[in-house]
Amino acid sequence: MEYETLRVIQGYAYWFITLLLVVLLYGYIYHLYKSQKSGKIDYEKYARLALDDNLNDTLIEERNKKESKES
């Protein structure tokens, strides 16, 4: 292949991958927003995880004992 042809293919691939990553990012943001709104999970609780990491701090969510025995 010629050099110019490779550069054109590289340019199209760059824009395609950039567009794909933007779509995936917005899809992930929409998923987080939808999960938060429906009440499935509250991501704001996890935002303080790095700040509240002492042994005496309250738990983010209780562990289900039934699930931990099965694992």
mmJSON file of the N, C-alpha and C atoms, coordinates in Angstrom:
{"data_MODEL":{"atom_site":{
"group_PDB":["ATOM","ATOM","ATOM","ATOM","ATOM","ATOM","ATOM","ATOM","ATOM","ATOM","ATOM","ATOM","ATOM","ATOM","ATOM","ATOM","ATOM","ATOM","ATOM","ATOM","ATOM","ATOM","ATOM","ATOM","ATOM","ATOM","ATOM","ATOM","ATOM","ATOM","ATOM","ATOM","ATOM","ATOM","ATOM","ATOM","ATOM","ATOM","ATOM","ATOM","ATOM","ATOM","ATOM","ATOM","ATOM","ATOM","ATOM","ATOM","ATOM","ATOM","ATOM","ATOM","ATOM","ATOM","ATOM","ATOM","ATOM","ATOM","ATOM","ATOM","ATOM","ATOM","ATOM","ATOM","ATOM","ATOM","ATOM","ATOM","ATOM","ATOM","ATOM","ATOM","ATOM","ATOM","ATOM","ATOM","ATOM","ATOM","ATOM","ATOM","ATOM","ATOM","ATOM","ATOM","ATOM","ATOM","ATOM","ATOM","ATOM","ATOM","ATOM","ATOM","ATOM","ATOM","ATOM","ATOM","ATOM","ATOM","ATOM","ATOM","ATOM","ATOM","ATOM","ATOM","ATOM","ATOM","ATOM","ATOM","ATOM","ATOM","ATOM","ATOM","ATOM","ATOM","ATOM","ATOM","ATOM","ATOM","ATOM","ATOM","ATOM","ATOM","ATOM","ATOM","ATOM","ATOM","ATOM","ATOM","ATOM","ATOM","ATOM","ATOM","ATOM","ATOM","ATOM","ATOM","ATOM","ATOM","ATOM","ATOM","ATOM","ATOM","ATOM","ATOM","ATOM","ATOM","ATOM","ATOM","ATOM","ATOM","ATOM","ATOM","ATOM","ATOM","ATOM","ATOM","ATOM","ATOM","ATOM","ATOM","ATOM","ATOM","ATOM","ATOM","ATOM","ATOM","ATOM","ATOM","ATOM","ATOM","ATOM","ATOM","ATOM","ATOM","ATOM","ATOM","ATOM","ATOM","ATOM","ATOM","ATOM","ATOM","ATOM","ATOM","ATOM","ATOM","ATOM","ATOM","ATOM","ATOM","ATOM","ATOM","ATOM","ATOM","ATOM","ATOM","ATOM","ATOM","ATOM","ATOM","ATOM","ATOM","ATOM","ATOM","ATOM","ATOM","ATOM","ATOM","ATOM","ATOM","ATOM","ATOM","ATOM"],
"id":[1,2,3,4,5,6,7,8,9,10,11,12,13,14,15,16,17,18,19,20,21,22,23,24,25,26,27,28,29,30,31,32,33,34,35,36,37,38,39,40,41,42,43,44,45,46,47,48,49,50,51,52,53,54,55,56,57,58,59,60,61,62,63,64,65,66,67,68,69,70,71,72,73,74,75,76,77,78,79,80,81,82,83,84,85,86,87,88,89,90,91,92,93,94,95,96,97,98,99,100,101,102,103,104,105,106,107,108,109,110,111,112,113,114,115,116,117,118,119,120,121,122,123,124,125,126,127,128,129,130,131,132,133,134,135,136,137,138,139,140,141,142,143,144,145,146,147,148,149,150,151,152,153,154,155,156,157,158,159,160,161,162,163,164,165,166,167,168,169,170,171,172,173,174,175,176,177,178,179,180,181,182,183,184,185,186,187,188,189,190,191,192,193,194,195,196,197,198,199,200,201,202,203,204,205,206,207,208,209,210,211,212,213],
"type_symbol":["N","C","C","N","C","C","N","C","C","N","C","C","N","C","C","N","C","C","N","C","C","N","C","C","N","C","C","N","C","C","N","C","C","N","C","C","N","C","C","N","C","C","N","C","C","N","C","C","N","C","C","N","C","C","N","C","C","N","C","C","N","C","C","N","C","C","N","C","C","N","C","C","N","C","C","N","C","C","N","C","C","N","C","C","N","C","C","N","C","C","N","C","C","N","C","C","N","C","C","N","C","C","N","C","C","N","C","C","N","C","C","N","C","C","N","C","C","N","C","C","N","C","C","N","C","C","N","C","C","N","C","C","N","C","C","N","C","C","N","C","C","N","C","C","N","C","C","N","C","C","N","C","C","N","C","C","N","C","C","N","C","C","N","C","C","N","C","C","N","C","C","N","C","C","N","C","C","N","C","C","N","C","C","N","C","C","N","C","C","N","C","C","N","C","C","N","C","C","N","C","C","N","C","C","N","C","C","N","C","C","N","C","C"],
"label_atom_id":["N","CA","C","N","CA","C","N","CA","C","N","CA","C","N","CA","C","N","CA","C","N","CA","C","N","CA","C","N","CA","C","N","CA","C","N","CA","C","N","CA","C","N","CA","C","N","CA","C","N","CA","C","N","CA","C","N","CA","C","N","CA","C","N","CA","C","N","CA","C","N","CA","C","N","CA","C","N","CA","C","N","CA","C","N","CA","C","N","CA","C","N","CA","C","N","CA","C","N","CA","C","N","CA","C","N","CA","C","N","CA","C","N","CA","C","N","CA","C","N","CA","C","N","CA","C","N","CA","C","N","CA","C","N","CA","C","N","CA","C","N","CA","C","N","CA","C","N","CA","C","N","CA","C","N","CA","C","N","CA","C","N","CA","C","N","CA","C","N","CA","C","N","CA","C","N","CA","C","N","CA","C","N","CA","C","N","CA","C","N","CA","C","N","CA","C","N","CA","C","N","CA","C","N","CA","C","N","CA","C","N","CA","C","N","CA","C","N","CA","C","N","CA","C","N","CA","C","N","CA","C","N","CA","C","N","CA","C","N","CA","C","N","CA","C","N","CA","C"],
"label_alt_id":[null,null,null,null,null,null,null,null,null,null,null,null,null,null,null,null,null,null,null,null,null,null,null,null,null,null,null,null,null,null,null,null,null,null,null,null,null,null,null,null,null,null,null,null,null,null,null,null,null,null,null,null,null,null,null,null,null,null,null,null,null,null,null,null,null,null,null,null,null,null,null,null,null,null,null,null,null,null,null,null,null,null,null,null,null,null,null,null,null,null,null,null,null,null,null,null,null,null,null,null,null,null,null,null,null,null,null,null,null,null,null,null,null,null,null,null,null,null,null,null,null,null,null,null,null,null,null,null,null,null,null,null,null,null,null,null,null,null,null,null,null,null,null,null,null,null,null,null,null,null,null,null,null,null,null,null,null,null,null,null,null,null,null,null,null,null,null,null,null,null,null,null,null,null,null,null,null,null,null,null,null,null,null,null,null,null,null,null,null,null,null,null,null,null,null,null,null,null,null,null,null,null,null,null,null,null,null,null,null,null,null,null,null],
"label_comp_id":["MET","MET","MET","GLU","GLU","GLU","TYR","TYR","TYR","GLU","GLU","GLU","THR","THR","THR","LEU","LEU","LEU","ARG","ARG","ARG","VAL","VAL","VAL","ILE","ILE","ILE","GLN","GLN","GLN","GLY","GLY","GLY","TYR","TYR","TYR","ALA","ALA","ALA","TYR","TYR","TYR","TRP","TRP","TRP","PHE","PHE","PHE","ILE","ILE","ILE","THR","THR","THR","LEU","LEU","LEU","LEU","LEU","LEU","LEU","LEU","LEU","VAL","VAL","VAL","VAL","VAL","VAL","LEU","LEU","LEU","LEU","LEU","LEU","TYR","TYR","TYR","GLY","GLY","GLY","TYR","TYR","TYR","ILE","ILE","ILE","TYR","TYR","TYR","HIS","HIS","HIS","LEU","LEU","LEU","TYR","TYR","TYR","LYS","LYS","LYS","SER","SER","SER","GLN","GLN","GLN","LYS","LYS","LYS","SER","SER","SER","GLY","GLY","GLY","LYS","LYS","LYS","ILE","ILE","ILE","ASP","ASP","ASP","TYR","TYR","TYR","GLU","GLU","GLU","LYS","LYS","LYS","TYR","TYR","TYR","ALA","ALA","ALA","ARG","ARG","ARG","LEU","LEU","LEU","ALA","ALA","ALA","LEU","LEU","LEU","ASP","ASP","ASP","ASP","ASP","ASP","ASN","ASN","ASN","LEU","LEU","LEU","ASN","ASN","ASN","ASP","ASP","ASP","THR","THR","THR","LEU","LEU","LEU","ILE","ILE","ILE","GLU","GLU","GLU","GLU","GLU","GLU","ARG","ARG","ARG","ASN","ASN","ASN","LYS","LYS","LYS","LYS","LYS","LYS","GLU","GLU","GLU","SER","SER","SER","LYS","LYS","LYS","GLU","GLU","GLU","SER","SER","SER"],
"label_asym_id":["A","A","A","A","A","A","A","A","A","A","A","A","A","A","A","A","A","A","A","A","A","A","A","A","A","A","A","A","A","A","A","A","A","A","A","A","A","A","A","A","A","A","A","A","A","A","A","A","A","A","A","A","A","A","A","A","A","A","A","A","A","A","A","A","A","A","A","A","A","A","A","A","A","A","A","A","A","A","A","A","A","A","A","A","A","A","A","A","A","A","A","A","A","A","A","A","A","A","A","A","A","A","A","A","A","A","A","A","A","A","A","A","A","A","A","A","A","A","A","A","A","A","A","A","A","A","A","A","A","A","A","A","A","A","A","A","A","A","A","A","A","A","A","A","A","A","A","A","A","A","A","A","A","A","A","A","A","A","A","A","A","A","A","A","A","A","A","A","A","A","A","A","A","A","A","A","A","A","A","A","A","A","A","A","A","A","A","A","A","A","A","A","A","A","A","A","A","A","A","A","A","A","A","A","A","A","A","A","A","A","A","A","A"],
"label_entity_id":["1","1","1","1","1","1","1","1","1","1","1","1","1","1","1","1","1","1","1","1","1","1","1","1","1","1","1","1","1","1","1","1","1","1","1","1","1","1","1","1","1","1","1","1","1","1","1","1","1","1","1","1","1","1","1","1","1","1","1","1","1","1","1","1","1","1","1","1","1","1","1","1","1","1","1","1","1","1","1","1","1","1","1","1","1","1","1","1","1","1","1","1","1","1","1","1","1","1","1","1","1","1","1","1","1","1","1","1","1","1","1","1","1","1","1","1","1","1","1","1","1","1","1","1","1","1","1","1","1","1","1","1","1","1","1","1","1","1","1","1","1","1","1","1","1","1","1","1","1","1","1","1","1","1","1","1","1","1","1","1","1","1","1","1","1","1","1","1","1","1","1","1","1","1","1","1","1","1","1","1","1","1","1","1","1","1","1","1","1","1","1","1","1","1","1","1","1","1","1","1","1","1","1","1","1","1","1","1","1","1","1","1","1"],
"label_seq_id":[1,1,1,2,2,2,3,3,3,4,4,4,5,5,5,6,6,6,7,7,7,8,8,8,9,9,9,10,10,10,11,11,11,12,12,12,13,13,13,14,14,14,15,15,15,16,16,16,17,17,17,18,18,18,19,19,19,20,20,20,21,21,21,22,22,22,23,23,23,24,24,24,25,25,25,26,26,26,27,27,27,28,28,28,29,29,29,30,30,30,31,31,31,32,32,32,33,33,33,34,34,34,35,35,35,36,36,36,37,37,37,38,38,38,39,39,39,40,40,40,41,41,41,42,42,42,43,43,43,44,44,44,45,45,45,46,46,46,47,47,47,48,48,48,49,49,49,50,50,50,51,51,51,52,52,52,53,53,53,54,54,54,55,55,55,56,56,56,57,57,57,58,58,58,59,59,59,60,60,60,61,61,61,62,62,62,63,63,63,64,64,64,65,65,65,66,66,66,67,67,67,68,68,68,69,69,69,70,70,70,71,71,71],
"pdbx_PDB_ins_code":[null,null,null,null,null,null,null,null,null,null,null,null,null,null,null,null,null,null,null,null,null,null,null,null,null,null,null,null,null,null,null,null,null,null,null,null,null,null,null,null,null,null,null,null,null,null,null,null,null,null,null,null,null,null,null,null,null,null,null,null,null,null,null,null,null,null,null,null,null,null,null,null,null,null,null,null,null,null,null,null,null,null,null,null,null,null,null,null,null,null,null,null,null,null,null,null,null,null,null,null,null,null,null,null,null,null,null,null,null,null,null,null,null,null,null,null,null,null,null,null,null,null,null,null,null,null,null,null,null,null,null,null,null,null,null,null,null,null,null,null,null,null,null,null,null,null,null,null,null,null,null,null,null,null,null,null,null,null,null,null,null,null,null,null,null,null,null,null,null,null,null,null,null,null,null,null,null,null,null,null,null,null,null,null,null,null,null,null,null,null,null,null,null,null,null,null,null,null,null,null,null,null,null,null,null,null,null,null,null,null,null,null,null],
"Cartn_x":[0.837,0.0,0.876,0.316,1.044,0.916,1.818,1.86,0.591,0.122,-1.071,-2.305,-2.386,-3.525,-3.519,-2.354,-2.256,-2.65,-2.247,-2.599,-4.106,-4.739,-6.195,-6.905,-6.477,-7.08,-6.867,-5.682,-5.394,-6.302,-6.537,-7.42,-8.849,-9.368,-10.725,-10.834,-9.833,-9.849,-9.826,-9.052,-8.985,-10.355,-11.04,-12.348,-13.396,-13.308,-14.252,-14.074,-12.84,-12.589,-12.978,-12.695,-13.09,-14.6,-15.326,-16.789,-17.32,-16.725,-17.145,-16.948,-15.808,-15.542,-16.481,-16.827,-17.767,-19.145,-19.583,-20.884,-20.886,-19.807,-19.726,-19.725,-19.02,-18.986,-20.373,-21.072,-22.411,-23.388,-23.219,-24.054,-23.844,-22.595,-22.285,-22.846,-22.715,-23.262,-24.776,-25.431,-26.876,-27.259,-26.49,-26.759,-26.66,-25.626,-25.484,-26.65,-27.055,-28.159,-29.46,-29.708,-30.94,-30.996,-29.873,-29.83,-30.062,-29.508,-29.688,-31.148,-31.756,-33.138,-34.118,-33.879,-34.803,-34.648,-33.582,-33.388,-32.699,-32.154,-31.438,-30.209,-29.452,-28.212,-27.972,-27.403,-27.123,-25.615,-25.155,-23.725,-23.132,-23.977,-23.454,-22.917,-23.44,-22.896,-21.453,-21.173,-19.842,-18.832,-19.306,-18.397,-17.598,-18.141,-17.452,-16.643,-16.506,-15.815,-14.357,-13.672,-12.267,-12.114,-13.113,-13.032,-13.422,-14.387,-14.87,-14.306,-13.016,-12.392,-11.831,-12.243,-11.806,-12.631,-12.119,-12.852,-14.129,-14.162,-15.331,-16.383,-16.144,-17.123,-18.285,-19.408,-20.585,-20.389,-21.034,-20.947,-21.754,-21.321,-22.06,-23.361,-23.273,-24.473,-24.192,-25.223,-25.082,-24.823,-24.018,-23.722,-24.823,-25.271,-26.284,-25.594,-25.911,-25.235,-25.526,-26.708,-27.072,-26.185,-25.908,-25.051,-23.614,-23.138,-21.742,-21.504,-22.502,-22.342,-22.288,-23.02,-23.033,-21.741,-21.05,-19.833,-18.657],
"Cartn_y":[-1.186,0.0,1.241,2.258,3.521,4.247,5.153,5.9,6.722,7.38,8.219,7.392,6.215,5.33,4.901,4.577,4.205,5.357,6.557,7.729,7.983,7.779,7.969,6.925,5.669,4.609,4.892,5.365,5.707,6.841,7.82,8.932,8.482,7.644,7.133,6.25,5.427,4.567,5.405,6.48,7.369,7.955,8.477,9.08,8.041,6.851,5.799,5.37,5.169,4.757,5.869,7.118,8.239,8.303,8.152,8.164,6.992,5.823,4.659,4.879,5.423,5.674,6.734,7.736,8.759,8.137,7.295,6.629,5.729,4.977,4.118,4.928,6.046,6.898,7.439,7.977,8.504,7.394,6.202,5.07,4.687,4.697,4.383,5.451,6.712,7.799,7.675,7.338,7.153,5.971,4.886,3.722,4.102,4.852,5.279,6.162,7.091,7.997,7.22,6.278,5.489,4.607,3.999,3.162,3.995,5.185,6.069,6.507,6.864,7.341,6.24,5.005,3.914,3.383,3.754,3.349,2.011,1.463,0.189,0.308,1.36,1.547,3.043,3.407,4.81,5.018,5.575,5.753,6.858,7.745,8.82,8.276,7.127,6.511,6.07,5.566,5.067,6.192,7.408,8.532,8.861,8.536,8.825,7.637,6.604,5.388,5.657,6.469,6.756,7.633,8.427,9.296,8.567,7.67,6.944,5.534,5.404,4.087,3.599,4.21,3.737,2.528,1.779,0.609,0.983,2.168,2.578,3.3,3.521,4.207,3.272,3.879,3.072,2.393,1.252,0.503,1.187,1.025,1.59,0.837,-0.484,-1.303,-2.602,-3.156,-4.385,-5.558,-6.486,-7.683,-8.713,-9.355,-10.38,-11.684,-12.217,-13.412,-14.632,-14.695,-15.835,-15.908,-14.783,-14.746,-15.084,-14.643,-14.886,-16.367,-17.092,-18.513,-19.322,-18.872,-19.588,-19.417,-18.307,-18.026,-18.831],
"Cartn_z":[0.0,0.0,0.0,-0.529,-0.562,0.774,0.995,2.252,2.45,1.386,1.514,1.838,1.265,1.536,2.996,3.528,4.931,5.855,5.49,6.305,6.278,5.126,5.033,5.882,5.797,6.61,8.085,8.443,9.834,10.313,9.47,9.84,10.055,9.141,9.303,10.546,10.806,11.987,13.263,13.272,14.426,14.733,13.724,13.934,14.312,13.748,14.096,15.551,15.982,17.371,18.339,17.974,18.823,18.967,17.875,17.914,18.731,18.569,19.335,20.832,21.215,22.634,23.211,22.435,22.899,23.124,22.2,22.344,23.572,23.783,24.965,26.26,26.268,27.455,27.78,26.772,27.019,27.385,26.84,27.226,28.681,29.121,30.516,31.452,31.074,31.892,31.987,30.864,30.876,31.766,31.714,32.567,34.043,34.42,35.806,36.238,35.361,35.663,35.81,34.915,34.948,36.191,36.557,37.755,39.017,39.041,40.196,40.308,39.18,39.197,39.563,39.096,39.378,40.797,41.479,42.866,43.013,41.929,42.019,42.897,42.688,43.438,43.593,44.738,45.016,44.939,43.831,43.616,44.47,44.998,45.837,47.163,47.61,48.82,48.59,47.409,47.113,46.884,46.685,46.467,47.728,48.884,50.142,50.64,49.852,50.272,50.643,49.885,50.175,51.423,51.736,52.906,54.189,54.091,55.258,55.244,55.499,55.418,56.758,57.848,59.164,59.592,60.542,61.023,61.763,62.346,63.129,62.3,61.026,60.181,59.861,59.518,59.178,57.829,57.676,56.428,55.339,54.128,52.998,52.808,52.792,52.727,53.473,54.043,54.815,53.882,54.353,53.578,53.829,52.76,52.884,53.292,54.463,54.977,54.132,53.547,52.716,51.469,50.85,49.654,50.008,51.172,51.521,51.841,52.34,52.601,51.312,50.288,49.012,48.26,48.435,47.684,48.131],
"occupancy":[1.0,1.0,1.0,1.0,1.0,1.0,1.0,1.0,1.0,1.0,1.0,1.0,1.0,1.0,1.0,1.0,1.0,1.0,1.0,1.0,1.0,1.0,1.0,1.0,1.0,1.0,1.0,1.0,1.0,1.0,1.0,1.0,1.0,1.0,1.0,1.0,1.0,1.0,1.0,1.0,1.0,1.0,1.0,1.0,1.0,1.0,1.0,1.0,1.0,1.0,1.0,1.0,1.0,1.0,1.0,1.0,1.0,1.0,1.0,1.0,1.0,1.0,1.0,1.0,1.0,1.0,1.0,1.0,1.0,1.0,1.0,1.0,1.0,1.0,1.0,1.0,1.0,1.0,1.0,1.0,1.0,1.0,1.0,1.0,1.0,1.0,1.0,1.0,1.0,1.0,1.0,1.0,1.0,1.0,1.0,1.0,1.0,1.0,1.0,1.0,1.0,1.0,1.0,1.0,1.0,1.0,1.0,1.0,1.0,1.0,1.0,1.0,1.0,1.0,1.0,1.0,1.0,1.0,1.0,1.0,1.0,1.0,1.0,1.0,1.0,1.0,1.0,1.0,1.0,1.0,1.0,1.0,1.0,1.0,1.0,1.0,1.0,1.0,1.0,1.0,1.0,1.0,1.0,1.0,1.0,1.0,1.0,1.0,1.0,1.0,1.0,1.0,1.0,1.0,1.0,1.0,1.0,1.0,1.0,1.0,1.0,1.0,1.0,1.0,1.0,1.0,1.0,1.0,1.0,1.0,1.0,1.0,1.0,1.0,1.0,1.0,1.0,1.0,1.0,1.0,1.0,1.0,1.0,1.0,1.0,1.0,1.0,1.0,1.0,1.0,1.0,1.0,1.0,1.0,1.0,1.0,1.0,1.0,1.0,1.0,1.0,1.0,1.0,1.0,1.0,1.0,1.0,1.0,1.0,1.0,1.0,1.0,1.0],
"B_iso_or_equiv":[0.0,0.0,0.0,0.0,0.0,0.0,0.0,0.0,0.0,0.0,0.0,0.0,0.0,0.0,0.0,0.0,0.0,0.0,0.0,0.0,0.0,0.0,0.0,0.0,0.0,0.0,0.0,0.0,0.0,0.0,0.0,0.0,0.0,0.0,0.0,0.0,0.0,0.0,0.0,0.0,0.0,0.0,0.0,0.0,0.0,0.0,0.0,0.0,0.0,0.0,0.0,0.0,0.0,0.0,0.0,0.0,0.0,0.0,0.0,0.0,0.0,0.0,0.0,0.0,0.0,0.0,0.0,0.0,0.0,0.0,0.0,0.0,0.0,0.0,0.0,0.0,0.0,0.0,0.0,0.0,0.0,0.0,0.0,0.0,0.0,0.0,0.0,0.0,0.0,0.0,0.0,0.0,0.0,0.0,0.0,0.0,0.0,0.0,0.0,0.0,0.0,0.0,0.0,0.0,0.0,0.0,0.0,0.0,0.0,0.0,0.0,0.0,0.0,0.0,0.0,0.0,0.0,0.0,0.0,0.0,0.0,0.0,0.0,0.0,0.0,0.0,0.0,0.0,0.0,0.0,0.0,0.0,0.0,0.0,0.0,0.0,0.0,0.0,0.0,0.0,0.0,0.0,0.0,0.0,0.0,0.0,0.0,0.0,0.0,0.0,0.0,0.0,0.0,0.0,0.0,0.0,0.0,0.0,0.0,0.0,0.0,0.0,0.0,0.0,0.0,0.0,0.0,0.0,0.0,0.0,0.0,0.0,0.0,0.0,0.0,0.0,0.0,0.0,0.0,0.0,0.0,0.0,0.0,0.0,0.0,0.0,0.0,0.0,0.0,0.0,0.0,0.0,0.0,0.0,0.0,0.0,0.0,0.0,0.0,0.0,0.0,0.0,0.0,0.0,0.0,0.0,0.0,0.0,0.0,0.0,0.0,0.0,0.0],
"pdbx_formal_charge":[null,null,null,null,null,null,null,null,null,null,null,null,null,null,null,null,null,null,null,null,null,null,null,null,null,null,null,null,null,null,null,null,null,null,null,null,null,null,null,null,null,null,null,null,null,null,null,null,null,null,null,null,null,null,null,null,null,null,null,null,null,null,null,null,null,null,null,null,null,null,null,null,null,null,null,null,null,null,null,null,null,null,null,null,null,null,null,null,null,null,null,null,null,null,null,null,null,null,null,null,null,null,null,null,null,null,null,null,null,null,null,null,null,null,null,null,null,null,null,null,null,null,null,null,null,null,null,null,null,null,null,null,null,null,null,null,null,null,null,null,null,null,null,null,null,null,null,null,null,null,null,null,null,null,null,null,null,null,null,null,null,null,null,null,null,null,null,null,null,null,null,null,null,null,null,null,null,null,null,null,null,null,null,null,null,null,null,null,null,null,null,null,null,null,null,null,null,null,null,null,null,null,null,null,null,null,null,null,null,null,null,null,null],
"auth_seq_id":[1,1,1,2,2,2,3,3,3,4,4,4,5,5,5,6,6,6,7,7,7,8,8,8,9,9,9,10,10,10,11,11,11,12,12,12,13,13,13,14,14,14,15,15,15,16,16,16,17,17,17,18,18,18,19,19,19,20,20,20,21,21,21,22,22,22,23,23,23,24,24,24,25,25,25,26,26,26,27,27,27,28,28,28,29,29,29,30,30,30,31,31,31,32,32,32,33,33,33,34,34,34,35,35,35,36,36,36,37,37,37,38,38,38,39,39,39,40,40,40,41,41,41,42,42,42,43,43,43,44,44,44,45,45,45,46,46,46,47,47,47,48,48,48,49,49,49,50,50,50,51,51,51,52,52,52,53,53,53,54,54,54,55,55,55,56,56,56,57,57,57,58,58,58,59,59,59,60,60,60,61,61,61,62,62,62,63,63,63,64,64,64,65,65,65,66,66,66,67,67,67,68,68,68,69,69,69,70,70,70,71,71,71],
"auth_comp_id":["MET","MET","MET","GLU","GLU","GLU","TYR","TYR","TYR","GLU","GLU","GLU","THR","THR","THR","LEU","LEU","LEU","ARG","ARG","ARG","VAL","VAL","VAL","ILE","ILE","ILE","GLN","GLN","GLN","GLY","GLY","GLY","TYR","TYR","TYR","ALA","ALA","ALA","TYR","TYR","TYR","TRP","TRP","TRP","PHE","PHE","PHE","ILE","ILE","ILE","THR","THR","THR","LEU","LEU","LEU","LEU","LEU","LEU","LEU","LEU","LEU","VAL","VAL","VAL","VAL","VAL","VAL","LEU","LEU","LEU","LEU","LEU","LEU","TYR","TYR","TYR","GLY","GLY","GLY","TYR","TYR","TYR","ILE","ILE","ILE","TYR","TYR","TYR","HIS","HIS","HIS","LEU","LEU","LEU","TYR","TYR","TYR","LYS","LYS","LYS","SER","SER","SER","GLN","GLN","GLN","LYS","LYS","LYS","SER","SER","SER","GLY","GLY","GLY","LYS","LYS","LYS","ILE","ILE","ILE","ASP","ASP","ASP","TYR","TYR","TYR","GLU","GLU","GLU","LYS","LYS","LYS","TYR","TYR","TYR","ALA","ALA","ALA","ARG","ARG","ARG","LEU","LEU","LEU","ALA","ALA","ALA","LEU","LEU","LEU","ASP","ASP","ASP","ASP","ASP","ASP","ASN","ASN","ASN","LEU","LEU","LEU","ASN","ASN","ASN","ASP","ASP","ASP","THR","THR","THR","LEU","LEU","LEU","ILE","ILE","ILE","GLU","GLU","GLU","GLU","GLU","GLU","ARG","ARG","ARG","ASN","ASN","ASN","LYS","LYS","LYS","LYS","LYS","LYS","GLU","GLU","GLU","SER","SER","SER","LYS","LYS","LYS","GLU","GLU","GLU","SER","SER","SER"],
"auth_asym_id":["A","A","A","A","A","A","A","A","A","A","A","A","A","A","A","A","A","A","A","A","A","A","A","A","A","A","A","A","A","A","A","A","A","A","A","A","A","A","A","A","A","A","A","A","A","A","A","A","A","A","A","A","A","A","A","A","A","A","A","A","A","A","A","A","A","A","A","A","A","A","A","A","A","A","A","A","A","A","A","A","A","A","A","A","A","A","A","A","A","A","A","A","A","A","A","A","A","A","A","A","A","A","A","A","A","A","A","A","A","A","A","A","A","A","A","A","A","A","A","A","A","A","A","A","A","A","A","A","A","A","A","A","A","A","A","A","A","A","A","A","A","A","A","A","A","A","A","A","A","A","A","A","A","A","A","A","A","A","A","A","A","A","A","A","A","A","A","A","A","A","A","A","A","A","A","A","A","A","A","A","A","A","A","A","A","A","A","A","A","A","A","A","A","A","A","A","A","A","A","A","A","A","A","A","A","A","A","A","A","A","A","A","A"],
"auth_atom_id":["N","CA","C","N","CA","C","N","CA","C","N","CA","C","N","CA","C","N","CA","C","N","CA","C","N","CA","C","N","CA","C","N","CA","C","N","CA","C","N","CA","C","N","CA","C","N","CA","C","N","CA","C","N","CA","C","N","CA","C","N","CA","C","N","CA","C","N","CA","C","N","CA","C","N","CA","C","N","CA","C","N","CA","C","N","CA","C","N","CA","C","N","CA","C","N","CA","C","N","CA","C","N","CA","C","N","CA","C","N","CA","C","N","CA","C","N","CA","C","N","CA","C","N","CA","C","N","CA","C","N","CA","C","N","CA","C","N","CA","C","N","CA","C","N","CA","C","N","CA","C","N","CA","C","N","CA","C","N","CA","C","N","CA","C","N","CA","C","N","CA","C","N","CA","C","N","CA","C","N","CA","C","N","CA","C","N","CA","C","N","CA","C","N","CA","C","N","CA","C","N","CA","C","N","CA","C","N","CA","C","N","CA","C","N","CA","C","N","CA","C","N","CA","C","N","CA","C","N","CA","C","N","CA","C","N","CA","C","N","CA","C","N","CA","C","N","CA","C"],
"pdbx_PDB_model_num":[1,1,1,1,1,1,1,1,1,1,1,1,1,1,1,1,1,1,1,1,1,1,1,1,1,1,1,1,1,1,1,1,1,1,1,1,1,1,1,1,1,1,1,1,1,1,1,1,1,1,1,1,1,1,1,1,1,1,1,1,1,1,1,1,1,1,1,1,1,1,1,1,1,1,1,1,1,1,1,1,1,1,1,1,1,1,1,1,1,1,1,1,1,1,1,1,1,1,1,1,1,1,1,1,1,1,1,1,1,1,1,1,1,1,1,1,1,1,1,1,1,1,1,1,1,1,1,1,1,1,1,1,1,1,1,1,1,1,1,1,1,1,1,1,1,1,1,1,1,1,1,1,1,1,1,1,1,1,1,1,1,1,1,1,1,1,1,1,1,1,1,1,1,1,1,1,1,1,1,1,1,1,1,1,1,1,1,1,1,1,1,1,1,1,1,1,1,1,1,1,1,1,1,1,1,1,1,1,1,1,1,1,1]
}}}
